Amino acid sequence: MKKILTLSIAALILFACNSPSEKSEQTQKIIKIEDIDSTMNPGDNFFRYVNGIWYDSATIPETQAGVGAYRFMNYPQRLRLQNLLDSVSQTKNAEGSIEQMVGDFYASGMDMESINQKGYEPIKPILSKVESIIDVPSLMNFVAEQSKMYNNTIVGFYVGPDDKNSKINIAHAYQTGLGLPNRDYYFENNSSTLGIQKAYKDYVTTLFELSGVDEDEAKAFAKTVYEVEKNLAESHRTRVELRDVKANYNKMAVASLDEMHPNIAWSNLLNKMGASTDSIDVGQPEFYNKLNELLGSISIEDWKVYLKATTMRNYAAHLSKDFVDAEFAFTKVISGQAIQKTRGEKMASEVDNLLGEALGQLYVKKYFPESGKERMLELLENAQKAYSNRIDNLEWMTDSTKVKAKEKLFSITKKIGYPDEWREYESVEVKRNDYFANILSASKADYNYNLAKLGQPVNKKEWYTTPSTVTAYYNPSANEIVFPAGILQPPYFDYEADDALNYGGIGMVIGHELTHSFDDQGAQFDKEGNVNNWWTKEDYEKFRAKTQDVIDLYSSFTVLDTLHINGAMTVGENTADLSGLAVAYDAFKLTKQGQDTAKIDGFTPDQRFFMSLARIWRVKMKEEYLRLWIKTNSHSPPMWRVNGPLMNTPAFYSAFDIKEGDEMYLAEEERVAVW
């Protein structure tokens, strides 16, 4: 599934432990926290105190937009996967085996000689279909047909849980159709955005030239494409508006939509897409209102130009080197990345994207020690207990709501490492000598895999990330938290490390994900994963006031020049960081080390806890990428994921003797706390 907001559950046995197991204590090793800038006052900038020496000396690889932990740990992960794929692709594997499938897929993508020889031949049949469009009905038939190959154009479609009946999967439609990251890029006129707009138009121009169009006509076509997208962008909701759970749920009868949108002709569209349903959740109705209007006002010839550009853009990375280079020329402007990723790294990502659970089986077998699961369960159990205690002690919440909150907390399903049941890819046909055919086959299988869920009960065991990805997530529709094997490694997690490092690392992530069940969006879902009000009116108003405090605080943080964090766009993640830290610290205090004061390597347990927290967000990125991050990412930049929560944490003040006058100091009445 390519772009989807939906998710599910799997039951795991819980191990109730208040402190690390005897086995854990016996295997712990002393891990030094190196490169601390002892010349700096930790109360002025704790991120710099812990990470400054590293930050000033770290070199961002030319193939990357940043370096360090968090999402940039996926860079060394891809190198791991690349090494694994290099090995299996060069080995004679049994026909139909996982090794044969992923190895041959990888090998086909590494064969740039064959790919370059074909040029843009692989997409000529698709472009010919665009050329044969004669009216709106034939245009929409093309859109439907291409959606089945995940060549998404002007209709965003997926199957996932119903927000109001999380046990069943329904059809969903969402806003789409843009080539730039979001609507704001079409309307801002600052120098950075204007440069990105120009780079995008140049990119589209180059795509047309590579398909045989002369320069002047290609420029005219690019202008047409941009204007169509700008018209669509006018109807797009902003990133902040997309956070409104209820406003983005609009389940409608297909028959009613047919009357509202005769040009889209929903019944025919869904039928052509193979989606048998009498209703669909239209997340952003104004987009489809606008689309229906534009289908009647924009000429068919202009729509054909737009669809050709979208097709070339969607497939550029899978075509010959000149298409790949054109895509990177645009990527370079928007991200600041100096040179392209290696072909092996790109192919490792592609295999992980399209055959992720097949590759995942090979990854966990080689890299994920099962011994880490028990330790993770200990941390999870302690975090839930700490959260429960915090709920009990909330002064602003009434007892009746506390009961509901704790019911939800202890109903959360935990998934660790990898799925209990692996997805099979029997419908994917992999040819060692035809990369583009493999892309189409895997994409079609992905679409059909998602479509087969329509009208069916939600599979509680399904995962929505691959085991090798450095990430973690909370899924409100399933009330579950998920920690793939990829994140269960240093600096987040080390089975042999002391509790201070693990609770400050993965413990913080656990607290963060638990809090997503109680952030501005997650709090609207009940313990079953349905959008359902479980609050008293007064308690919810108090909760909203506290999340507004979070918005106001983070909106005050300046990141670049006059560029501030968008507090409203990042409120969910910031709430999760603030409360996640508090929960992780309380959970740490349930352990033997957390109740001790014995120093390790010169630092108290509490100090090691907070230093571990700063290490997990140790990131350095290009300024261009940081600007992109601030405009499109729902998380605050890494420095503020450290300093923001810490300046609101009393235990941090005690651990490092933070005083009035320190740059991170906030008076007690100014400190923000939600959970």
C-alpha positions, 0 to 999 in steps of 0.5 A: 500500500503506497499512501495510507493512513489506516492501521490494525492490531496483534495480540502479544503476551505481556510480561509484568516486570517492575525492574529489569530481569535478572538476565538483563542485569547480568549482561549489562555492559558499561557504555560511555557517552562520548563527545560531551562538550564540557565547556558548554552550560547544559542549561543553555542548549542541551542538544549542543551540550550532548551533540555539539562536538559530533555536530560540528565535525559530522560530514553529511554524505553527498548522497544524503540530505542529512546524517545522524540518528532518526530517519537518517539511520535508514541510510546505514540500514539501506547499506545493510540491505544492499549488502544482503541483496548483493549476496542473495542476487549473486547466489543460485536460489531455489525458484520461487524462494524469497531469496530468488524473488528479492535477489532477481528483483534487485539484480534487474534494477542494478542492470543499468545497461539494459535499462538505459538501452530501453530509454522511455520505451517502457512507458510509451504504451501508457503515453499512447493511452493518454493520447487516445483520450477523446473526452472526459469519460475516456479520461476517467477510464484512464485514471481508473486503469492506471490507479490499479498500477499505482500510477496515481494521477487525479484520484487518491484511493485506498482501502482501510478501516472505517473511522467509526467502525474500526472492525471493517475496511471501507473505501477511502478517497483523498486529495492528490494530483500535485507534483510539489510537496504540498499546496503552499508551494504553489502560492508562496513567493519567497525566494526559496519557494520561487526557486523550487517552483522554477526547478519543478517547471524545469524538471517537467520541461526536461521530461517532455524533452526526453520523450521527444518534444522540442524545447519550446513546446516542452516549456509550454507543456510544463506551464500547462502542467503547473497551471493545472496543478495550481488549480487543483492546489487551490482546493487542497487542505493545508497540513494543519487542516488535515489534522482535523479527524472529524472534518476529514471523515465524510462517508458518502453514498456513491449514488449521491456522489454521482449526482454531485460529480457527474464528470468524475462519475464515481460509479463507473470509476470505482467499477473500473478500479475493481472496487465494489462498494455503495459508499466511500469516505471522501476525506477532502470533498472540496478537492473532488468538487474542484476536480469535477469542475476542472474536468468540465473547464480545462480542455481535454488536450491540456488534461492529456499534457498533465497526465503525460507529465504525471506518468513520466514523473511517477515512473522517472526513477525506474527509467533510463539514466537521463530520466533519473538525472532529471528527477535528481536535478529537482530533488537537489534543489528541494533537499540540498542533497549534493549527489545521487544515491548509489544505484544499490542504495536506491534498489535496496529502498525499492525492494524494501518498498515493494517486497518489504516483508519478503526482504524483512524475513532475511533482515531479521534472521541476520540482524535482529536478536530475539533476546531483545523482545523480552527487554522491550516488553519490560520497558513497554510494561513499565511505560504503561504503568507509569502512564497509568500513574500519571493519569491518576495524578492529573489534577485537571481530569475528572475520575470518570474520564480517567477510568476511560483513559486507563481502559484505552491505555491498557487496551493498546496492542504491542507489536515488536520486531516483525509480524507474526504472520508474513505477507506472501507475494505469490502474485508478483512475477519477477524477471531478472532481465526486466526491471520495469515489468517487475515494478508493474507486477509488484505495484499491481499486486500491492494494489490488489492486496489492498483492494481485497480488504474492501468490505472485509474484517480488519486484519489485526495482525497486519503491519504498516511498515517494514521490519527493517525501517527505523521508525515506530508508530501508533495506529489509532484505528487499531489502538496499537503501537509498533516497533520494527526491528530497524529501530531496536538498535543503538542509539535507541535500544541496546539489550546489553546497556543499562536502563538509563540509556534504554529508557532515555532512548527507546523508552522515550519513543515508547512514551511518545507512541503511547501518547499518540493515543492521547494527542489532539488526534488520537484522543478522539478515538476510543479503545476500539479504534473508533472516532467516539467521544469518551470524554466529559465536555469539561475535561475535553475543553481543558485538554484542548486548552493544554494542547493550545499551550503546546501550540503556543510554546512551539510556535515561539521557537525560531529555527532559521532566520525568522522561520518558526516551527508551525505549532499547529501542524506539529502539535501531535508530535510535540505533545507526544514528545513532551508527555513521552519524556515524562512517561519514560522518566517515570518508567525509569524510576520504577527500575533498580538503577532509576532508584539509585544514584551511583554514577557510571562514567562520571554521570548519575543515572538521571543524567545518563537518561537525559543524555541518552534522550539527546543522542537519539535525536542527534541529527545534522541536515542541509539547510534546504532540507531543514526548510522542507522539513519545517514546511512539510513534517509534522515533527519538530526539527531534532534540536527542538525534540530535545530542548523543547521537552526538557525545558518543561521537565522538572527532573531535568532541572534537578539533574543538571542544576538548571537555574534562572538565567540559563537559556533553557530555563522556564519559570514553573508557571510557564512550563507546559504539561499535558499528560 
